[in-house]
Amino acid sequence: MHKIVSIYLTVCVFALLQNASAAEVINAGVGGNRSSQLLKRLNRDVLAHHPSVVVLMVGTNDRLNSGGFVEAKVYKQNVNTLIDRIEASSAKVLLMTPPPCIPELLFSRHDPEKFSDQSPVQRMQEVRSILLDISQKRKIPLLDFHQYLIQNKIADQQKTSVIRNVANSGLKDGVHLTPQGYQLLAKLVAQKLVMENLNIEKVICFGDSLTQGSTKVNYPAYLKQILADQSKLTE
């Protein structure tokens, strides 16, 4: 199935780049960030670069980081404010739902008692519902990465999962992506950019550690490679 998706994405990106200049992709992810912190650095890390598209994925730290949960209603308000300010700059927004988590592994780093009112799974489902609602009401394109992983059964503790776990990485993580997960996400973002006919001249990927990744392994870097490789075919 992934091979079919990859071929389809290659064709789609090629079609887009026949009418576009080489895309610039900027990684504006910062580990540990909540939506409130994205608001504080929006001008410096995003708007100052005059993006054509901002790919926004945030919510994992807001709702799963037990060091300071952000209430769902505050999270929703922050996301709406981020969108207001990005759109006011004439850039387009592509929303993304954060991936689901593996509670058993999350609890190796966070106290389970702090989730007594709402489980980690429920919290991330709520984040997804909030983003879907914002997308529908504001007519903003959305990539439902959360649901994609669940439907394809690649967000569990198996070796085939794209969420880091003991079987695929030796890590009790349960939140962050494997290299294969970042590659998949980049392909899905490329596909969505094409489907929505968005201007890819300057794409800024804005979010937390799920966007930042590591120096060599992150979805913005893979996205840049996808777009660059296809642009060579049009030269």
N, C-alpha and C positions, 0 to 999 in steps of 0.2 A: 504493500500500500504506500509506504513512504517513497518508493522508487517512482510510482505513478505521480505522486504529489510533486516530487522533485522535477520531473519532466514537465509537468504542467506549469510549475512556477517559472522554469527556465523560459518557456515559450512566452508566458505573460510578461516577464520582466524585459525580454527582448523586444516585445511589441511596444512597451512603454518607452524604452530608451531609443527607439527609432526616431522619436519626436522630442527627445530631451537631451540636455547637455549632461556631462559627467556629474553624478551626484556626489555631494559632500555629506558625510555622516559624522555627527559629533556625539560622543558618549558623555552625557551629563548626569550619569548616575553616581550617587554617593551612598556608601554603605550605612545602614542604620537610620536613614532618613524617613521621617514621617511626612505627611502632607503639609504640615505647618512649616517644616524646614524647607520644603520645596518652594513654598511661598516666599520665604525669606531670601532665597538665592535665585529666584526666577529672573529678575532683571539682569544680574551679573552673568549667570551661567546659560541663559536661554535667550532672552529678548535682546540682549546686547549684540548677539550674533545674527540677528535678523533672519530667523529661520523661515522656510516656506512651509514646513510641516514639523509639528512637535508630537512625537509618539510618547504618550503619557501612561506610565504604569506605576501606581503607588497604592498602598493599602496594607501590605503585609506587616510592616512595623507598626502602623497605626493600631492594628487589631490583634497582632500576635506577640508583640514585644512587651512582655510583662513588666518591663522597667517603667512603663507609663502608657497604659492604653489610652487611645483617643476614642471618645464616644462616637458611635456611628453617625449621629446627626451632625457632629462637628466635622467629621471626616467628609461627609457629603457636602457640607458648606464649603470646606476648603477646596475640594475638587472643582466645585462650581466656580469659585473665585479664580482658581488657576486657569480654567477655561475662559472666563471673562477676560482676563488680562492677556492671555495668549491671542485670543481672537481680536482683541482691540489693537493688537500689533499687526493685524492682517495675515497672520499665520493661521494655518489650518491645524486642527487637533485630530489625532487618531488615538482613541482610548483603548487600553488593554486591561482585561481582567487578570489579576495576579494568579499564579498557579495555586492549586490546593496544597495542603501540607499533609505530613504524616505525623499525627499527634504523638504516637509512641516515641518517635525520635525527637520531636520538638520538646517533649517533657524531660529529655536528658539534659536540657539547658535551661528550661523554664519550669517554675513550680506549678504542678498540676492544680493545686488548690486555688490559684489565681484565675483559673478557668471554670470555676464551679458554677458560675451563672450562665455560661455559654461556652460550648466546646470550641476548640480551634477550627474544626470542620464547619460548624455553624457560623463562626465568625467570618471565615473566608467566603462562605456561601452568601452571607449578608453583604459583604463587599461587592461580590459579583452582582447581586440584585440591585444595589445602589447604582453601580456603573451602567447596568442595563437600563435602568430607569432614566438616568441622566442622558444616555445616548438616545433613547426613544423620544424623550421630551424636547431635547435640544437639536435633534436630527444631526447627531455627530457620529461618524463611523466608529465602530467598535470591533476589535478582535477579541473574541471570547476564548482566550488561551486556557482559562480555567476549565471550561467545559470540554474543550478539545482533548485535553489530557485525560479527563475522566472517561469520555466516550471511547477513546482509543486504549484505555486501560494501561496507561503508562505513567501513573502517578501513585505507585504503591511501593512495597518493599521488595519487589522482584528485581532481578538483574536488568531486565528490559526497561525499567522505569527511567524517566528522565529527571526525576527528583533524586538528589543524592541520598544514598542509603548504604548500609553495610555491604549489601550484595554487589552493588555496582561501583563503589568507590572506597569501601572500608570505613565510611564515615557515618556517625549517628547524627545526620543533618536533618533531613525531612522537610526542608524548605527551599534550598537553593538548587540550581540546575546543574546537571552534568554537561560536559562539552557537547554531547549529542543533543541535549535539551536546548542549549544556546543556538546550535545550528538549526534545529527545528524551528525555534522561535523566529530566527532571522528570516527563514524561508516563508513563514506564515505572514510576517510583517511585509515582506516584499510582495507577496500575493495580494495582501489587503491594499497596499499602496496602489497597485495596478487596478484592482477592482474598483476602487474609489476615484480613480483618475486624478490622484493627488500630484502636485508639483514636487518632484524629488530633488530639486536643485540644491536645497540645503535641509537635511533632515536632522533634527536633534532628538536623541533618545533620552528622555527625562525620567528619573526615578531613583530607586534605592539600590541596594546591592544586587538585586536581580537584573538590573540594567548595567550597573558598573562591572560586575563580574571580576575577573582578574586581568592583569596586564595583557595576557595573550588570549584568554578565553572569555569572550563576552559577546552578546548578540549584536551590539552595534558594529563590532569589528567584522563579524560574519556578514552582516547586512551590507556593509561597505564593500566587502569582497564580492558578494553576489552581484551588486549593481556595477561594480568596476569590471568584473569579468565579462558581463553581458555587454557593457558599453564598448569593449574592444571589438566586439563582433560587428559594430555599426560604423567603425572607423573606415 
